[in-house]
Amino acid sequence: MSPVMVLTAHGSADPRSAVTTHAVADTIRRLRPGLDVVVAFCEQTAPNLVDVLREVGDRAVVTPLLLADAFHARTDIPAMITAGGVRARQAEVLGEDDQLVAVLRRRIAEVGVSADDSSVGVIVTAVGSSRPAANARTSTVAPAVAVGTRWAGVTTAFATGPKPSLPEAVRRLQRCGADRVVIAPWFLAHGRITDRVADFAAAQGIPMASPLGSHRLVAETVLDRFDAAVAHRVAA
């Protein structure tokens, strides 16, 4: 039986999140015609992952549309697979993939930032986790996105949870000599948290880039994770 990609996002009360998830699914279908791609959510948005798993059955490869290897990937999704009563394989999260870092660079360029502008400081802003290892991995995005640039500095800020906060990150970049600060959200979609970040940016007069969105490289990264999970299942 052919595997089915169950593209699984967190779910949100903000409809923009689901729109992005479905757009990523559409991009995956264009990149790989013939692959059965079904969208599911952990909470707040329908269809729920448990319901989808009961319909798809053992062919399901649950492929998280998540950046961080944190609570939802480690706890929520495995529990929902168990609740679904199927022998589904779970793929790895997207993580700090080079392809996603390339998309982040493009988003930064879209707000008029040149890689050669030594007056610019960039804040890579992400959701914080209660899991320190996940935050440490997220913090590797900032130095990766800085490679090949002449920016005054690139640092990480967490929109929720751990420090540094956005105000602390701004001060850090200013101490590094940045005359202009730009916020680059390490998010897949707009939602309530990115709205709070945008409010902070607007109040401070700081440009803010767009989230990663449904860029082709996001879809390709999802396919990489799916393929790895399928290959692991075949090898087992």
FIFI-653508 format. One record per atom (N, C-alpha, C): residue number from 1; z, x, y; atom name. Coordinates in steps of 0.001 Angstrom, whole numbers. Last residue first. Layout:
PT pos       w       u       v site
PT NUM       Z       X       Y   CA
...
// end
This chain:
PT pos       w       u       v site
PT 236    8211   13002   -1009    N
PT 236    9410   12634   -1759   CA
PT 236    9056   11866   -3032    C
PT 235    5679   13100      53    N
PT 235    6205   14290    -615   CA
PT 235    7425   13967   -1476    C
PT 234    5542   10574    1201    N
PT 234    4631   10908     116   CA
PT 234    5150   12093    -671    C
PT 233    7523   10827    3162    N
PT 233    7689    9816    2130   CA
PT 233    6779   10124     934    C
PT 232    6417   12819    4751    N
PT 232    7706   13069    4094   CA
PT 232    7915   12081    2946    C
PT 231    4170   11513    5724    N
PT 231    4004   12698    4882   CA
PT 231    5282   13009    4112    C
PT 230    5418    9561    7285    N
PT 230    4592    9157    6134   CA
PT 230    4425   10326    5169    C
PT 229    6647   11164    9216    N
PT 229    7471   10308    8354   CA
PT 229    6698    9883    7116    C
PT 228    4410   12337   10415    N
PT 228    5409   13186    9770   CA
PT 228    6280   12382    8814    C
PT 227    3142   10089   11479    N
PT 227    2479   10869   10434   CA
PT 227    3469   11755    9683    C
PT 226    5054    9335   13440    N
PT 226    4694    8434   12338   CA
PT 226    4087    9221   11182    C
PT 225    4931   11514   15165    N
PT 225    6191   11197   14494   CA
PT 225    5943   10293   13276    C
PT 224    2234   11358   15985    N
PT 224    2740   12574   15342   CA
PT 224    4018   12282   14555    C
PT 223    2257    8872   17261    N
PT 223    1494    9050   16022   CA
PT 223    1923   10302   15272    C
PT 222    3798    9529   19514    N
PT 222    4276    8520   18570   CA
PT 222    3558    8674   17225    C
PT 221    2006   11305   20705    N
PT 221    3301   11800   20232   CA
PT 221    3917   10828   19240    C
PT 220     -41    9574   21376    N
PT 220    -306   10636   20413   CA
PT 220     996   11222   19861    C
PT 219    1247    7997   23319    N
PT 219     798    7384   22065   CA
PT 219     533    8446   21000    C
PT 218    1555    9981   25260    N
PT 218    2733    9301   24710   CA
PT 218    2364    8689   23366    C
PT 217   -1068   10579   25833    N
PT 217    -262   11603   25174   CA
PT 217    1057   11043   24644    C
PT 216   -1925    8234   27172    N
PT 216   -2475    8567   25850   CA
PT 216   -1620    9599   25115    C
PT 215     757    6425   28725    N
PT 215    -244    7499   28733   CA
PT 215    -691    7824   27298    C
PT 214    2466    4372   29367    N
PT 214    1658    4250   28152   CA
PT 214     532    5273   28125    C
PT 213    5297    6063   30878    N
PT 213    4413    4924   30685   CA
PT 213    3642    4978   29372    C
PT 212    6898    7859   32312    N
PT 212    5818    8371   31470   CA
PT 212    4812    7275   31141    C
PT 211    7492    6587   35706    N
PT 211    7865    6942   34337   CA
PT 211    6648    7400   33524    C
PT 210    6428    8151   38821    N
PT 210    6449    7040   37865   CA
PT 210    6989    7509   36520    C
PT 209    8528    9864   41254    N
PT 209    7345    9712   40412   CA
PT 209    7493    8492   39501    C
PT 208    9694    9485   44511    N
PT 208   10004    9330   43094   CA
PT 208    8722    9088   42317    C
PT 207   10805   11139   47495    N
PT 207    9746   10550   46664   CA
PT 207   10166   10503   45199    C
PT 206   13581   10273   49420    N
PT 206   13085   11183   48384   CA
PT 206   11960   10501   47609    C
PT 205   15274    9050   51256    N
PT 205   13941    9471   51679   CA
PT 205   13299   10448   50717    C
PT 204   17603    7997   50384    N
PT 204   17623    9413   50763   CA
PT 204   16278    9918   51280    C
PT 203   16892    5446   49728    N
PT 203   17949    5633   50730   CA
PT 203   17983    7062   51242    C
PT 202   15011    5941   47715    N
PT 202   14581    5333   48979   CA
PT 202   15611    5555   50076    C
PT 201   16671    7010   45713    N
PT 201   15581    7806   46276   CA
PT 201   15140    7261   47633    C
PT 200   18335    4824   45155    N
PT 200   18911    6075   45658   CA
PT 200   17831    6906   46343    C
PT 199   16388    3064   44190    N
PT 199   17173    2701   45372   CA
PT 199   17801    3944   45999    C
PT 198   15538    4455   41930    N
PT 198   14594    4240   43036   CA
PT 198   15321    3852   44313    C
PT 197   17823    4246   40367    N
PT 197   17364    5573   40791   CA
PT 197   16424    5441   41981    C
PT 196   17787    1510   39986    N
PT 196   18917    2119   40694   CA
PT 196   18560    3515   41188    C
PT 195   15396    1321   38552    N
PT 195   15500     647   39852   CA
PT 195   16662    1213   40661    C
PT 194   16057    2618   36226    N
PT 194   15116    3290   37131   CA
PT 194   15108    2621   38496    C
PT 193   17758     605   35243    N
PT 193   18290    1934   35570   CA
PT 193   17344    2664   36506    C
PT 192   16071   -1595   34865    N
PT 192   17182   -1694   35805   CA
PT 192   17739    -323   36191    C
PT 191   12802    -109   34629    N
PT 191   13820   -1069   34228   CA
PT 191   14948   -1036   35233    C
PT 190    9762    1469   33548    N
PT 190   10658     998   34600   CA
PT 190   11630     -28   34027    C
PT 189    9631    3710   30719    N
PT 189    9241    2510   31462   CA
PT 189   10218    2248   32597    C
PT 188   10462    6161   29763    N
PT 188    9174    5644   29320   CA
PT 188    8689    4488   30177    C
PT 187   11806    8790   31734    N
PT 187   11909    7446   31194   CA
PT 187   10519    7030   30736    C
PT 186   12622   10857   33570    N
PT 186   12351   11081   32147   CA
PT 186   12645    9764   31429    C
PT 185   11407   10801   36855    N
PT 185   12168   10095   35825   CA
PT 185   11692   10415   34412    C
PT 184   11774   13012   39283    N
PT 184   10829   12788   38188   CA
PT 184   11577   12099   37043    C
PT 183   12069   13234   42739    N
PT 183   12693   12754   41501   CA
PT 183   11610   12441   40479    C
PT 182   12015   15967   44962    N
PT 182   11263   14908   44298   CA
PT 182   12000   14530   43016    C
PT 181   12733   17405   48102    N
PT 181   13183   17072   46750   CA
PT 181   12372   15895   46224    C
PT 180   12230   20087   50222    N
PT 180   11727   18776   49821   CA
PT 180   12121   18542   48374    C
PT 179   13336   22515   50442    N
PT 179   13268   21715   51661   CA
PT 179   12836   20280   51364    C
PT 178   15357   24468   48418    N
PT 178   14359   23394   48436   CA
PT 178   14449   22606   49734    C
PT 177   17260   26447   48061    N
PT 177   16239   26629   49079   CA
PT 177   15170   25565   49128    C
PT 176   19357   25988   46431    N
PT 176   18327   26899   45912   CA
PT 176   17195   27116   46903    C
PT 175   20714   24069   47798    N
PT 175   21299   25412   47780   CA
PT 175   20313   26447   47253    C
PT 174   19045   21962   47104    N
PT 174   19083   22408   48498   CA
PT 174   19700   23801   48614    C
PT 173   19701   21686   44426    N
PT 173   18364   22136   44797   CA
PT 173   18314   22621   46235    C
PT 172   22363   20773   44655    N
PT 172   22060   22005   43918   CA
PT 172   20698   22561   44320    C
PT 171   22073   18364   45996    N
PT 171   22777   19471   46643   CA
PT 171   22465   20806   45961    C
PT 170   20728   16912   43992    N
PT 170   20098   17151   45295   CA
PT 170   20753   18343   45987    C
PT 169   22679   16848   41995    N
PT 169   21427   17557   41757   CA
PT 169   20697   17846   43061    C
PT 168   24623   15251   43180    N
PT 168   24944   16641   42854   CA
PT 168   23681   17454   42628    C
PT 167   23240   12792   43361    N
PT 167   23652   13507   44581   CA
PT 167   23983   14973   44314    C
PT 166   22843   12330   40468    N
PT 166   21725   12543   41401   CA
PT 166   22160   13242   42686    C
PT 165   25229   14261   38537    N
PT 165   24687   13025   39086   CA
PT 165   23517   13354   40012    C
PT 164   25266   16459   35667    N
PT 164   25321   16183   37100   CA
PT 164   24686   14841   37469    C
PT 163   27585   14228   33939    N
PT 163   27110   14923   35124   CA
PT 163   26088   15978   34704    C
PT 162   27078   11265   31889    N
PT 162   27527   12629   32193   CA
PT 162   26990   13160   33511    C
PT 161   26407    8010   32900    N
PT 161   27221    8851   32029   CA
PT 161   27526   10232   32575    C
PT 160   23104    7732   34220    N
PT 160   24326    7109   33711   CA
PT 160   25098    8148   32919    C
PT 159   21272    9525   35128    N
PT 159   21434    8284   35890   CA
PT 159   22661    7511   35454    C
PT 158   21651   12938   35424    N
PT 158   21765   11784   34532   CA
PT 158   22071   10541   35360    C
PT 157   19413   15587   36219    N
PT 157   20466   14660   36634   CA
PT 157   20466   13487   35673    C
PT 156   18359   18989   36187    N
PT 156   18530   17711   35490   CA
PT 156   19621   16893   36159    C
PT 155   15991   20841   38228    N
PT 155   17286   20616   37609   CA
PT 155   17321   19236   36981    C
PT 154   14174   23436   39602    N
PT 154   14076   22190   38830   CA
PT 154   15407   22019   38122    C
PT 153   13153   25076   42655    N
PT 153   14080   24823   41556   CA
PT 153   13767   23520   40870    C
PT 152   10960   25717   44155    N
PT 152   12241   26350   44496   CA
PT 152   13266   26169   43386    C
PT 151    7951   26270   42253    N
PT 151    8935   25411   42893   CA
PT 151   10242   26157   43143    C
PT 150    5744   27331   41143    N
PT 150    6458   28166   42115   CA
PT 150    7528   27364   42840    C
PT 149    5050   26991   37593    N
PT 149    5123   26523   38974   CA
PT 149    5833   27550   39843    C
PT 148    5191   27793   34960    N
PT 148    3909   27924   35643   CA
PT 148    3898   27423   37074    C
PT 147    7716   25540   34089    N
PT 147    6902   26676   33654   CA
PT 147    5552   26671   34368    C
PT 146    9076   23224   34635    N
PT 146    8957   24214   35709   CA
PT 146    8038   25376   35364    C
PT 145    9317   21828   32331    N
PT 145    8358   21307   33313   CA
PT 145    8144   22302   34454    C
PT 144   11314   23349   31073    N
PT 144    9971   23281   30492   CA
PT 144    8946   22816   31510    C
PT 143   13610   22966   32613    N
PT 143   12973   24291   32606   CA
PT 143   11567   24268   32018    C
PT 142   13801   20050   32025    N
PT 142   13662   20600   33378   CA
PT 142   13064   22009   33367    C
PT 141   14214   19709   29270    N
PT 141   12957   19250   29877   CA
PT 141   12740   19917   31237    C
PT 140   16686   20379   28415    N
PT 140   15650   21391   28235   CA
PT 140   14325   20983   28871    C
PT 139   18299   18175   28662    N
PT 139   18351   19172   29742   CA
PT 139   17317   20276   29582    C
PT 138   17997   16909   26234    N
PT 138   17318   16357   27407   CA
PT 138   17251   17382   28531    C
PT 137   19728   18494   24717    N
PT 137   18292   18513   24441   CA
PT 137   17506   17978   25635    C
PT 136   22148   17800   25882    N
PT 136   21715   19195   25914   CA
PT 136   20218   19298   25648    C
PT 135   22300   15109   25254    N
PT 135   22182   15506   26657   CA
PT 135   21687   16947   26778    C
PT 134   22594   15331   22481    N
PT 134   21419   14645   23029   CA
PT 134   21212   15020   24488    C
PT 133   25047   16616   22308    N
PT 133   23853   17299   21804   CA
PT 133   22575   16662   22339    C
PT 132   26879   14694   23315    N
PT 132   26562   15904   24082   CA
PT 132   25295   16607   23612    C
PT 131   26587   11346   23423    N
PT 131   26421   12431   22460   CA
PT 131   26005   13700   23205    C
PT 130   26428    9433   25239    N
PT 130   27781    9817   24859   CA
PT 130   27758   10973   23866    C
PT 129   23813   10242   27581    N
PT 129   24282    9776   26288   CA
PT 129   25739   10169   26091    C
PT 128   21909    9239   30487    N
PT 128   22891   10051   29795   CA
PT 128   23319    9414   28487    C
PT 127   18492    9094   31244    N
PT 127   19690    8344   30857   CA
PT 127   20640    9299   30149    C
PT 126   17314   11428   33761    N
PT 126   17285   10771   32469   CA
PT 126   18518    9904   32284    C
PT 125   15301   13218   35973    N
PT 125   16383   12242   35842   CA
PT 125   16234   11455   34550    C
PT 124   14693   16189   37333    N
PT 124   14326   15431   36137   CA
PT 124   15506   14515   35807    C
PT 123   13986   16988   40513    N
PT 123   15092   16492   39693   CA
PT 123   14516   15689   38540    C
PT 122   12626   19770   42130    N
PT 122   12371   18604   41290   CA
PT 122   13614   18260   40484    C
PT 121   11826   21051   45313    N
PT 121   12774   21018   44207   CA
PT 121   12592   19725   43444    C
PT 120    9498   22928   47206    N
PT 120    9834   21724   46460   CA
PT 120   10909   21991   45409    C
PT 119    8478   25139   48381    N
PT 119    9504   24422   49141   CA
PT 119   10059   23223   48374    C
PT 118    6400   26208   47007    N
PT 118    7714   26831   46807   CA
PT 118    8823   26161   47607    C
PT 117    3839   24856   45439    N
PT 117    4657   24588   46626   CA
PT 117    6082   25090   46410    C
PT 116    2223   24956   43251    N
PT 116    2360   26186   44032   CA
PT 116    3252   26029   45262    C
PT 115    1952   22481   42201    N
PT 115    2704   23452   41409   CA
PT 115    2970   24731   42185    C
PT 114    2377   19910   44629    N
PT 114    1590   21012   44071   CA
PT 114    2487   21951   43282    C
PT 113    2773   16505   44738    N
PT 113    3482   17776   44610   CA
PT 113    2566   18803   43947    C
PT 112    1944   13829   44943    N
PT 112    1507   14811   45927   CA
PT 112    2213   16145   45882    C
PT 111    2542   12201   42916    N
PT 111    3225   11917   44184   CA
PT 111    2966   13027   45206    C
PT 110    1119   13286   40804    N
PT 110     630   12030   41379   CA
PT 110    1338   11647   42671    C
PT 109    2641   15399   39916    N
PT 109    1451   15689   40731   CA
PT 109     943   14434   41434    C
PT 108    4458   13957   38359    N
PT 108    4934   14676   39553   CA
PT 108    3759   14980   40482    C
PT 107    2769   13101   36332    N
PT 107    3432   12105   37178   CA
PT 107    3946   12747   38469    C
PT 106    2095   15553   35217    N
PT 106    1054   14744   35854   CA
PT 106    1671   13686   36772    C
PT 105    4552   16330   34167    N
PT 105    3919   17148   35210   CA
PT 105    2854   16342   35959    C
PT 104    4826   14323   32222    N
PT 104    5765   14378   33344   CA
PT 104    5186   15215   34486    C
PT 103    2802   15064   30456    N
PT 103    2693   13795   31180   CA
PT 103    3613   13794   32387    C
PT 102    3912   17479   29540    N
PT 102    2636   17500   30263   CA
PT 102    2424   16207   31039    C
PT 101    6101   16481   28202    N
PT 101    6333   17320   29381   CA
PT 101    5055   17406   30208    C
PT 100    4746   15264   26130    N
PT 100    5440   14422   27098   CA
PT 100    5783   15196   28359    C
PT  99    3803   17496   24777    N
PT  99    2838   16527   25300   CA
PT  99    3487   15628   26348    C
PT  98    6136   18768   23960    N
PT  98    5302   19401   24986   CA
PT  98    4297   18430   25585    C
PT  97    8996   16633   23561    N
PT  97    7701   17125   23109   CA
PT  97    6882   17711   24260    C
PT  96   11708   15989   23198    N
PT  96   11254   16765   24357   CA
PT  96    9906   17423   24042    C
PT  95   11594   12762   21542    N
PT  95   12213   14029   21923   CA
PT  95   11545   14687   23121    C
PT  94   10881   10611   19911    N
PT  94    9837   11398   20582   CA
PT  94   10368   12748   21044    C
PT  93   12654   10479   16732    N
PT  93   12410   10078   18127   CA
PT  93   11351   10983   18746    C
PT  92   11244   10242   13401    N
PT  92   12055   10884   14426   CA
PT  92   11730   10304   15800    C
PT  91   11097    7237   11362    N
PT  91   10540    8449   11960   CA
PT  91   11507    9021   12993    C
PT  90   12362    5861    8462    N
PT  90   12549    5963    9908   CA
PT  90   11993    7286   10395    C
PT  89   11074    3699    5954    N
PT  89   11276    5062    6418   CA
PT  89   11465    5037    7940    C
PT  88   12573     993    4194    N
PT  88   11731    1507    5273   CA
PT  88   12089    2948    5585    C
PT  87   13169    -934    2107    N
PT  87   13200     518    1927   CA
PT  87   12259    1162    2946    C
PT  86   15147   -3687    3390    N
PT  86   13900   -3056    2957   CA
PT  86   14103   -1552    2802    C
PT  85   17100   -5267    4637    N
PT  85   16991   -5283    3183   CA
PT  85   15717   -4666    2647    C
PT  84   17847   -5429    7236    N
PT  84   16566   -6018    6876   CA
PT  84   16319   -6049    5379    C
PT  83   20158   -3973    7316    N
PT  83   20259   -5426    7436   CA
PT  83   18961   -6120    7039    C
PT  82   19031   -1401    7197    N
PT  82   19882   -1885    6104   CA
PT  82   19977   -3407    6123    C
PT  81   17774   -1410    9678    N
PT  81   16969   -1239    8467   CA
PT  81   17750   -1738    7254    C
PT  80   20005   -1609   11292    N
PT  80   19070   -2731   11257   CA
PT  80   18127   -2620   10063    C
PT  79   21201     862   10914    N
PT  79   21935    -347   10538   CA
PT  79   20996   -1546   10434    C
PT  78   19191    2596   11953    N
PT  78   19543    2627   10520   CA
PT  78   20295    1373   10061    C
PT  77   19299    1635   14725    N
PT  77   18111    1437   13881   CA
PT  77   18442    1571   12396    C
PT  76   22002    2303   15599    N
PT  76   21434     953   15642   CA
PT  76   20292     769   14647    C
PT  75   22317    5184   15041    N
PT  75   23222    4135   14553   CA
PT  75   22544    2771   14474    C
PT  74   20332    6888   15959    N
PT  74   21228    7354   14890   CA
PT  74   22067    6243   14272    C
PT  73   18941    5569   17972    N
PT  73   18201    6164   16864   CA
PT  73   19100    6485   15682    C
PT  72   21031    4733   19629    N
PT  72   20096    3749   19093   CA
PT  72   19329    4301   17892    C
PT  71   22439    7164   20289    N
PT  71   23062    6069   19543   CA
PT  71   22052    5129   18891    C
PT  70   19859    9693   20134    N
PT  70   21209    9261   20500   CA
PT  70   21584    8007   19703    C
PT  69   17579   11467   20871    N
PT  69   18159   11271   19549   CA
PT  69   19633   10917   19729    C
PT  68   15456   10062   23393    N
PT  68   16641   10824   22987   CA
PT  68   17104   10454   21584    C
PT  67   13175    8389   23648    N
PT  67   13110    9809   23977   CA
PT  67   14253   10593   23346    C
PT  66   11584    5999   21578    N
PT  66   12799    6463   22240   CA
PT  66   12660    7954   22505    C
PT  65   10303    4211   19723    N
PT  65    9754    4537   21044   CA
PT  65   10948    4890   21929    C
PT  64   10536    5029   16318    N
PT  64   11232    4712   17572   CA
PT  64   10427    5132   18810    C
PT  63    9194    3492   13735    N
PT  63    8842    4620   14596   CA
PT  63    9432    4359   15974    C
PT  62    9528    2713   10483    N
PT  62   10125    2413   11786   CA
PT  62    9973    3642   12674    C
PT  61    7255    1713    8445    N
PT  61    7709    3014    8931   CA
PT  61    8219    2771   10349    C
PT  60    7048    -659    5842    N
PT  60    7417    -349    7226   CA
PT  60    7798    1116    7406    C
PT  59    6629   -1494    3310    N
PT  59    5563    -677    3919   CA
PT  59    5944    -168    5309    C
PT  58    8617   -3204    2517    N
PT  58    8796   -1782    2242   CA
PT  58    7694    -901    2806    C
PT  57    8325   -5690    5151    N
PT  57    8757   -5204    3848   CA
PT  57    8780   -3689    3742    C
PT  56    7555   -7436    7205    N
PT  56    6664   -6339    6817   CA
PT  56    7031   -5788    5439    C
PT  55    9678   -9282    7421    N
PT  55    8299   -9752    7270   CA
PT  55    7393   -8660    6716    C
PT  54   11914   -7765    7706    N
PT  54   11896   -8757    6624   CA
PT  54   10486   -9291    6379    C
PT  53   11200   -6367   10017    N
PT  53   11314   -5659    8738   CA
PT  53   11276   -6629    7561    C
PT  52   11353   -8387   11953    N
PT  52   10062   -7750   11665   CA
PT  52   10107   -7052   10306    C
PT  51   14094   -8934   11944    N
PT  51   13136   -9983   11581   CA
PT  51   11781   -9388   11208    C
PT  50   15089   -6456   12844    N
PT  50   15478   -6981   11526   CA
PT  50   14483   -8033   11058    C
PT  49   13974   -6225   15454    N
PT  49   13580   -5312   14388   CA
PT  49   13914   -5859   13002    C
PT  48   12869   -9209   17090    N
PT  48   13938   -8299   16703   CA
PT  48   13510   -7465   15501    C
PT  47   10005   -9566   19272    N
PT  47   10744   -9862   18033   CA
PT  47   11795   -8792   17722    C
PT  46   12316  -10091   22024    N
PT  46   11744  -10496   20737   CA
PT  46   10374   -9823   20548    C
PT  45   15027   -8338   23479    N
PT  45   13619   -8709   23521   CA
PT  45   13147   -9080   22113    C
PT  44   17762   -7765   22911    N
PT  44   17373   -8472   24138   CA
PT  44   15946   -8989   24164    C
PT  43   17203   -4980   20683    N
PT  43   18020   -6020   21289   CA
PT  43   17322   -6616   22499    C
PT  42   15231   -3506   19398    N
PT  42   16595   -3482   18869   CA
PT  42   17441   -4618   19426    C
PT  41   11948   -4744   18618    N
PT  41   12966   -4310   19573   CA
PT  41   14347   -4383   18928    C
PT  40    8524   -4024   17677    N
PT  40    9840   -4620   17450   CA
PT  40   10828   -4045   18450    C
PT  39    5062   -4335   16860    N
PT  39    6095   -4014   17852   CA
PT  39    7392   -4733   17490    C
PT  38    2945   -2837   14522    N
PT  38    3740   -4013   14864   CA
PT  38    4850   -3573   15808    C
PT  37    -123   -1784   13443    N
PT  37     959   -1477   14372   CA
PT  37    1642   -2773   14770    C
PT  36   -2107    -494   11040    N
PT  36   -1375   -1716   11352   CA
PT  36    -156   -1335   12191    C
PT  35   -5035    1240   11683    N
PT  35   -3598    1349   11468   CA
PT  35   -2930      46   11902    C
PT  34   -7577     625   12547    N
PT  34   -7250     398   11151   CA
PT  34   -5782     543   10833    C
PT  33   -7950    3247   14883    N
PT  33   -8367    1922   14395   CA
PT  33   -8046    1788   12907    C
PT  32   -6245    5031   16728    N
PT  32   -6343    5008   15267   CA
PT  32   -6689    3597   14783    C
PT  31   -6509    4624   19451    N
PT  31   -6611    5984   18932   CA
PT  31   -6816    6013   17423    C
PT  30   -6100    1886   19631    N
PT  30   -7398    2444   20043   CA
PT  30   -7589    3845   19483    C
PT  29   -3473    1731   18742    N
PT  29   -4524    1033   17982   CA
PT  29   -5907    1558   18353    C
PT  28   -2202    3154   20796    N
PT  28   -2178    3671   19426   CA
PT  28   -3280    3026   18595    C
PT  27   -2609    1365   22908    N
PT  27   -3217    2692   22961   CA
PT  27   -3268    3319   21569    C
PT  26   -1035    -780   22032    N
PT  26   -2481    -968   22203   CA
PT  26   -3202     377   22237    C
PT  25    1510     434   22141    N
PT  25     970     -38   20860   CA
PT  25    -542    -220   20938    C
PT  24    1713     805   24899    N
PT  24    1687    1973   24009   CA
PT  24    1100    1584   22658    C
PT  23    1798   -1898   25642    N
PT  23     684   -1064   26101   CA
PT  23     568     205   25257    C
PT  22    4209   -2691   24525    N
PT  22    2975   -3275   24009   CA
PT  22    1752   -2468   24452    C
PT  21    5906   -1121   26158    N
PT  21    5896    -960   24708   CA
PT  21    4614   -1515   24106    C
PT  20    5371   -2163   28717    N
PT  20    5031    -778   28414   CA
PT  20    4952    -546   26909    C
PT  19    6395   -4746   28381    N
PT  19    4982   -4559   28747   CA
PT  19    4537   -3140   28403    C
PT  18    9084   -4230   27945    N
PT  18    8268   -4748   26850   CA
PT  18    6780   -4582   27128    C
PT  17    9755   -3331   30562    N
PT  17    9962   -2488   29394   CA
PT  17    9085   -2934   28227    C
PT  16    9336   -5459   32244    N
PT  16    8452   -4293   32366   CA
PT  16    8581   -3367   31166    C
PT  15   11341   -7360   31919    N
PT  15   10087   -7515   31163   CA
PT  15    9154   -6312   31250    C
PT  14   14640   -6598   31370    N
PT  14   13550   -6383   32327   CA
PT  14   12221   -6438   31578    C
PT  13   16335   -6630   29299    N
PT  13   16188   -7888   30027   CA
PT  13   15058   -7803   31047    C
PT  12   14991   -4792   26521    N
PT  12   15573   -4870   27855   CA
PT  12   15415   -6271   28415    C
PT  11   14564   -2423   23895    N
PT  11   14643   -3810   24361   CA
PT  11   15399   -3885   25667    C
PT  10   13972     -17   22544    N
PT  10   15349    -455   22741   CA
PT  10   15430   -1945   23024    C
PT   9   11281    -254   20115    N
PT   9   11861     106   21404   CA
PT   9   13266    -467   21521    C
PT   8    9286     693   17523    N
PT   8   10568      80   17842   CA
PT   8   11144     624   19138    C
PT   7    6630     -45   15657    N
PT   7    6949     644   16901   CA
PT   7    8174     -28   17514    C
PT   6    6038     314   12588    N
PT   6    6858    -644   13337   CA
PT   6    7360     103   14572    C
PT   5    3137     860   10910    N
PT   5    3968    1407   11985   CA
PT   5    4710     264   12660    C
PT   4    2853     594    7480    N
PT   4    2770    -144    8738   CA
PT   4    3678     533    9750    C
PT   3     935    2163    4878    N
PT   3    2132    2019    5708   CA
PT   3    1838    1257    6988    C
PT   2    -780     507    2229    N
PT   2    -851    1278    3460   CA
PT   2     416    1078    4288    C
PT   1       0     847   -1194    N
PT   1       0       0       0   CA
PT   1       0     881    1242    C
// end
